[in-house]
Amino acid sequence: MPVDMDQINALARPKGILVIEDCSHAHGAGYRGKSAGVLGDIAAFSFQMKKILPIGEGGMVVSREQKFLDRAWDFVNLAKGGKTGQLGYNLRMHELQGALGLAFLPKVDGHNETRRRNAETLKKAVAGLPGIRPAPAAPPEDAREVYYNFIFDFDAHAAGIDRTAFLEAVKAEGVPLQRNGYVPLHTLALFEEMRERPYRLPENAPILKGRKLYGKGVFPVAEAAIAEGNIELKVHPPRGEQEMADVGTAIRKVLTHAGDLRARQEKTAAK
Ligand SMILES: Cc1ncc(COP(=O)(O)O)c(C=O)c1O
């Protein structure tokens, strides 16, 4: 789902900040008549095995600026044999992967269409149920969305059941809903340990002024969404109308009996 890129560009451009699009989930997505990948300065697509164009591993960088593409190519192609003075790697795509990609590419639009139809069925199936709603609640205007996974926002209080119990009960109905496996990047120890680094860059000093960038609590809304409120479902083909209808039925059933499930949980806890 593209974010509101006009707003992001309007913030970034006057300050000379480059906008990098993470298009790992966005093959075929669009925004205000343009495709994801050309909405900022540089974009990266993932071809990892679970993505919309899955050819095993690897990815693609796109940009309208030749200098960024040259820099990316140096990086993946041994820094022109070490001649650039920069560190380079051997991350070149295998020809077999390229061939797989070319064979898969014509199928992407059709798969996206199925994913979109599945998403619409799901949205209808959960409409009006307490505690669960499709995310984002308000997609940007004129977005052509694609669904790598379908994401729900979950509100345990409104649902009357916590997320773990909800997911277990839905799974018992044969539906593989799951919490996502993401960890907010700013809370990873790797970045926490680098906490001081941005403060050492003189150009950052005026904006940072002692502000904390990494660690728990910096982005409380994102952290809470991942810790408590986020659920995902795979919607790729061959899953179709029937599977989505089954998901809706299972969710409805569990939420309708949330009170019973909670009572059972409390009884077990009291033993
Ligand atoms: C949002 C997002 N960005 C980037 C990546 C990284 O992609 P890759 O695994 O191809 O490096 C992923 C992978 O899951 C992702 O989900």
The ligand as an SDF file (V2000), in Angstrom:
LIG
                    3D

 16 16  0  0  0  0  0  0  0  0999 V2000
    9.3190   -4.0770    4.1460 C   0  0  0  0  0  0  0  0  0  0  0  0
   10.5480   -4.8550    3.7660 C   0  0  0  0  0  0  0  0  0  0  0  0
   11.6310   -4.1700    3.3270 N   0  0  0  0  0  0  0  0  0  0  0  0
   12.7580   -4.8180    2.9740 C   0  0  0  0  0  0  0  0  0  0  0  0
   12.8380   -6.1930    3.0280 C   0  0  0  0  0  0  0  0  0  0  0  0
   14.1300   -6.8460    2.6320 C   0  0  0  0  0  0  0  0  0  0  0  0
   14.0190   -7.5820    1.4700 O   0  0  0  0  0  0  0  0  0  0  0  0
   15.0980   -8.7110    1.1500 P   0  0  0  0  0  0  0  0  0  0  0  0
   14.7410   -9.8920    2.0010 O   0  0  0  0  0  0  0  0  0  0  0  0
   14.9540   -8.9990   -0.3010 O   0  0  0  0  0  0  0  0  0  0  0  0
   16.4280   -8.1560    1.5210 O   0  0  0  0  0  0  0  0  0  0  0  0
   11.7520   -6.9210    3.4680 C   0  0  0  0  0  0  0  0  0  0  0  0
   11.8330   -8.4040    3.5360 C   0  0  0  0  0  0  0  0  0  0  0  0
   11.0070   -9.0840    4.0880 O   0  0  0  0  0  0  0  0  0  0  0  0
   10.5660   -6.2460    3.8470 C   0  0  0  0  0  0  0  0  0  0  0  0
    9.4920   -6.9060    4.2690 O   0  0  0  0  0  0  0  0  0  0  0  0
  1  2  1  0
  2  3  1  0
  2 15  2  0
  3  4  2  0
  4  5  1  0
  5  6  1  0
  5 12  2  0
  6  7  1  0
  7  8  1  0
  8  9  2  0
  8 10  1  0
  8 11  1  0
 12 13  1  0
 12 15  1  0
 13 14  2  0
 15 16  1  0
M  END
$$$$
